[in-house]
């Protein structure tokens, strides 16, 4: 291939890549707009820390189960 042919090929690749990038930018903008629209009515505040944590039991109040004996298998 000649140098001119290579130059044409590289220009085509550059144009294609530029079109690809501009398409990605447009897609990102659409996604951001859509997410903002969906989230506009939602409240995203975190609840108070006291409400979100599970209540802890005192150390002595838990019961431990006894281990069961294993049954022998029949042959």
C-alpha positions as CSV (number, residue, x, y, z in Angstrom):
1,X,0.0,0.0,0.0
2,X,1.1,3.5,-0.7
3,X,1.6,6.2,1.8
4,X,-1.4,8.1,0.5
5,X,-3.6,5.0,1.0
6,X,-2.3,4.6,4.6
7,X,-3.1,8.3,5.2
8,X,-6.7,7.8,3.9
9,X,-7.1,4.7,6.1
10,X,-5.8,6.6,9.2
11,X,-8.1,9.5,8.5
12,X,-11.1,7.1,8.2
13,X,-10.1,5.5,11.6
14,X,-9.8,8.9,13.2
15,X,-13.2,10.0,12.0
16,X,-14.8,6.8,13.1
17,X,-13.3,7.1,16.5
18,X,-14.4,10.7,16.8
19,X,-18.0,9.7,15.9
20,X,-17.8,6.9,18.5
21,X,-16.7,9.3,21.2
22,X,-19.4,11.9,20.4
23,X,-22.0,9.1,20.5
24,X,-20.7,8.1,24.0
25,X,-21.0,11.7,25.2
26,X,-24.5,12.0,23.9
27,X,-25.4,8.6,25.5
28,X,-24.0,9.7,28.8
29,X,-25.9,13.0,28.7
30,X,-29.2,11.1,28.1
31,X,-28.5,8.7,30.9
32,X,-27.7,11.5,33.4
33,X,-30.9,13.4,32.4
34,X,-33.0,10.2,32.8
35,X,-31.5,9.4,36.2
36,X,-32.0,13.0,37.4
37,X,-35.6,12.8,36.2
38,X,-36.2,9.4,38.0
39,X,-34.5,10.6,41.2
40,X,-36.1,14.0,41.4
41,X,-39.0,12.8,43.5
42,X,-37.0,10.5,45.8
43,X,-35.5,11.4,49.1
44,X,-32.0,10.1,49.3
45,X,-31.1,11.3,52.8
46,X,-29.6,8.6,55.1
47,X,-31.6,7.8,58.3
48,X,-30.2,8.6,61.7
49,X,-27.4,6.3,62.7
50,X,-29.4,5.2,65.9
51,X,-32.3,4.1,63.8
52,X,-30.3,2.2,61.2
53,X,-28.2,0.1,63.6
54,X,-29.7,-3.1,65.0
55,X,-30.2,-3.2,68.7
56,X,-27.5,-5.1,70.5
57,X,-28.3,-7.7,73.2
58,X,-26.5,-7.9,76.5
59,X,-23.8,-10.5,76.4
60,X,-25.4,-12.9,78.9
61,X,-28.9,-13.0,77.3
62,X,-28.1,-15.3,74.4
63,X,-28.9,-19.0,74.7
64,X,-26.5,-21.5,73.3
65,X,-27.9,-24.7,71.8
66,X,-26.5,-28.0,72.9
67,X,-24.8,-30.0,70.2
68,X,-26.9,-33.0,69.2
69,X,-25.5,-36.4,69.1
70,X,-25.0,-37.8,65.7
71,X,-27.1,-40.8,64.7
72,X,-25.3,-43.8,63.5
73,X,-25.9,-44.7,59.9
74,X,-27.4,-48.0,59.0
75,X,-25.2,-50.1,56.7
